[in-house]
Amino acid sequence: MIYGFGAYFTLLPGTDISSILLIYGFPMSILGFALSYAQLEPVPCKTTRAAFDLRSSQMTDIQKQIREDTTRYRYGDEKHLDEALDKIWKFGRQGNPPKKMCPTLT
């Protein structure tokens, strides 16, 4: 995008493609900024060596899927597993636990 501005104002060579660079460069840079703003860092996975060795032999498919889901980068989603907890527990409704008993994910 910066090169497109420079070429448009004839400060840099490439005036033929400067409009294309500006037309496509501006939305792509806005999209890049939006994705970097909405990025959620993966949850750090702290483990011991013994647990790490047991993981390959005793982990079920669902445990593996949950571990991979919480230890990857996410963009624009809710916090890791917040939506799942809301669907499972339905806090604050009749017959369900109160909201203050909700586990806090950090």
VMD Tcl script that draws the C-alpha trace (Angstrom):
set ca {
  {0.00 0.00 0.00}
  {2.85 2.40 0.80}
  {4.47 1.55 -2.51}
  {1.13 2.24 -4.21}
  {1.00 5.74 -2.67}
  {4.58 6.41 -3.70}
  {3.95 5.25 -7.25}
  {0.70 7.22 -7.48}
  {2.46 10.46 -6.58}
  {5.37 9.51 -8.92}
  {7.87 9.28 -6.06}
  {8.53 5.64 -6.95}
  {8.52 3.82 -10.29}
  {5.44 1.82 -11.26}
  {2.73 4.39 -11.96}
  {1.00 1.84 -14.23}
  {0.13 -0.44 -11.34}
  {-0.24 2.14 -8.57}
  {-4.04 2.20 -8.81}
  {-4.21 -1.58 -8.51}
  {-1.90 -1.52 -5.51}
  {-4.07 1.12 -3.84}
  {-7.40 -0.53 -4.69}
  {-6.37 -3.93 -3.36}
  {-3.81 -2.82 -0.79}
  {-6.12 -0.68 1.32}
  {-8.82 -3.33 1.98}
  {-6.17 -6.00 2.57}
  {-4.39 -3.86 5.14}
  {-7.69 -3.09 6.91}
  {-8.48 -6.81 6.95}
  {-5.02 -7.57 8.35}
  {-5.45 -5.00 11.13}
  {-8.89 -6.39 11.98}
  {-7.58 -9.95 12.20}
  {-4.66 -8.92 14.39}
  {-7.07 -7.04 16.68}
  {-9.45 -10.02 16.99}
  {-6.70 -12.60 17.52}
  {-6.97 -14.71 20.65}
  {-3.74 -16.22 21.89}
  {-3.70 -19.98 22.56}
  {-4.04 -21.16 26.13}
  {-0.61 -22.18 27.44}
  {-0.40 -25.90 28.16}
  {1.62 -26.64 31.29}
  {2.40 -30.28 31.86}
  {4.90 -32.61 33.45}
  {7.06 -35.02 31.53}
  {5.19 -38.04 32.94}
  {1.82 -36.61 31.91}
  {3.18 -35.79 28.47}
  {4.31 -39.39 28.01}
  {0.94 -40.77 29.17}
  {-0.98 -38.43 26.87}
  {-0.17 -40.35 23.69}
  {-1.29 -43.69 25.11}
  {-4.34 -42.73 27.22}
  {-5.86 -39.66 25.56}
  {-9.26 -40.19 23.95}
  {-10.27 -38.55 20.69}
  {-12.49 -36.02 22.46}
  {-9.72 -35.06 24.90}
  {-7.37 -34.61 21.96}
  {-9.90 -32.43 20.15}
  {-10.45 -30.21 23.22}
  {-6.70 -29.86 23.77}
  {-6.11 -28.89 20.13}
  {-9.04 -26.46 20.19}
  {-7.81 -24.59 23.25}
  {-4.15 -24.48 22.19}
  {-4.57 -22.88 18.75}
  {-4.88 -19.30 17.58}
  {-8.46 -18.10 17.08}
  {-9.79 -15.03 15.35}
  {-12.96 -13.22 16.35}
  {-14.32 -16.02 18.51}
  {-15.47 -15.98 22.09}
  {-12.98 -16.96 24.76}
  {-11.94 -20.58 24.59}
  {-14.82 -22.87 25.60}
  {-17.04 -19.99 26.90}
  {-19.74 -20.74 24.36}
  {-19.61 -24.45 25.16}
  {-19.95 -23.78 28.89}
  {-22.94 -21.53 28.28}
  {-24.67 -24.25 26.28}
  {-23.85 -27.00 28.75}
  {-24.67 -25.28 32.02}
  {-27.25 -22.63 31.01}
  {-26.46 -20.59 34.10}
  {-29.18 -18.52 35.73}
  {-32.11 -20.58 34.44}
  {-34.64 -22.48 36.52}
  {-33.15 -25.67 37.97}
  {-29.58 -24.86 36.91}
  {-26.67 -23.52 38.98}
  {-26.52 -19.75 39.62}
  {-24.14 -17.56 37.59}
  {-21.79 -17.06 40.57}
  {-20.97 -20.79 40.49}
  {-19.78 -20.51 36.87}
  {-16.14 -21.54 36.39}
  {-13.93 -18.69 35.23}
  {-11.72 -19.37 32.22}
  {-8.55 -17.31 32.15}
}
mol new
graphics top color blue
foreach p $ca { graphics top sphere $p radius 0.5 }
foreach p [lrange $ca 0 end-1] q [lrange $ca 1 end] { graphics top cylinder $p $q radius 0.2 }
display resetview
